[in-house]
């Protein structure tokens, strides 16, 4: 009788298996997603130009995405480990956990953007912007950094 009673109880296994199935097909991305525009210009393009610079050297490379990831890889892995532990314990879901990781990394990227990454702006840029802050002019790029939890590509 006890064996039948134990096998009749789910104990959360079905929900856990559903979360494992979800984990195989979803991911979190952090960045400036292609659907953002400011004054008719693609903010994703503007971000890429600032991230990698231009071949002619007119705009210097100021890697805010790559450096934010590289400098925080241990923290990101810790965040992921904690969230997957919570999923395994039945205290969270994969999508909720990835959202939390995304929110935390968005904050890291924004902090990097506001850190005044060198090299300094050219005098003509400082005059035009009325500021020496690198990567920040109107704030559109900073405000466009988001996370998306969705299907793996």
N, C-alpha and C positions, 0 to 999 in steps of 0.2 A: 504494500500500500504506500509506503514512504517513497519508494522508487518512482511510482506513478505520479505522486504529488510533486516531486522535484522535477521530473521531466515535463510536467504540464506548465511549470512556471518559466517565464521568459528570462527573468533576471536582467533585462536590459540588453540581451544579446542581439536581438533583431534590430534595435535602434543603433547599436554599435556597428553592426554590419552595414546598415544604411549609411552611417557616417563614413565608414571606410570606402564605400562605393562613391560617395560624394568627393572624398579626398582625392580619388584617382582622376577626377575630371575638372576640378576647380583650382584656381590659383589666385594670388593677389598680385597686382601690379601697382607700382607707385611711380608717379611721374606726371608729366603734362600730356594728357591724352589728346589725340588729334582733333577732337571736336571743339576745342577752345579757340576763340578768336578775339582780338582786340583791335578796334579801328580797321577791320577788314583784313588784318594780318593774322596768320596762324601763329599762335603762341608756342605750339610745339616746335615749329620751325625756328622761331626766335630762340627758344630754349636750346635746341640742338646747335645752333650757331654759337651760342655762348658756351655751351658745354665743350665743343670741339674746336672753336675758333674758325677763321677763314683761311684758305690757302694763301691769300695775298697778305695775311698778317694784319689786315685792317681791324679785325676783331680778334683779340687774344683768347686763347683757350682758358676757360675758367670752369673746370669740371666740378660742378656742384652735385650732380647725380652720382657719378662714378665714385668720387671721393667720399661722399656721404655713405654709400654702400660699403666701400672698402674699409673705412674707418669704424664702421659699426657692425661688421659681419658677426662678431662674437655676440653682441647684444641681440641682433636679429635672430641668430640661432637659438639663443636662450629664450627669446620671446616665442619662437615657434615650438620649442620643446615644452614650454609651460602650457601653451594652448593645446597641443596635442595630448599632453597628460590630462588636461581638463576634459577633453573629448573622451579619452579612454575611460575616465572615471564617471562618465555620464553627466558631467557638470556643465558642459558646453556643447556647441556644435562646431563643425569644421568651418562653416561660413562665418559664424560669430568670431571664432578664433582668428581666422585670416583677416577679418575686419579690424580686430584689435591690433594685430601686427601691422596692418596697413596704416592705421591711425598713428601709431608710434613712429613709423618710418617717415610718414609725411612730415611730422614734427621735426625729425632729424634733417630732412632735406631743406625745409624752410629755414632752420637754424643755420645751415650751411650757406644758403643764399644770402642771408642777412649778415654773414660773418666778414663781408668785405674782402672777398677772395682777390688775391693779387694776380697779375700785375695791376697797378693803379690805372685808372682811366686817363686817357689823353687829356691834355689841357682843353682842347676844343670840346671834348665830351663833357667835361666838368662845367664849362661855360654854358653849354646848351642845356644840360640837366639842372644846373645850379646846385650840384651836389657831386661830391667825390665818391659816393657809394657805388661800388661795382655791383652789377647785376640787378640793380633796382632803379627804375626810372618812374614808371607809373604804378608799379606794384602788380600789374596784370600777370606777369610770369609767376611771382611769388604766390599770388592768390589762385593760380591755376594748378598748383601741385595738389593732386588728389590721389586716392587709391581706388581701385576697382577690384571687386571679387567677382570673378566670372569664369567661364569655360577656358580650359587650357588651349593654347593655340599651337 
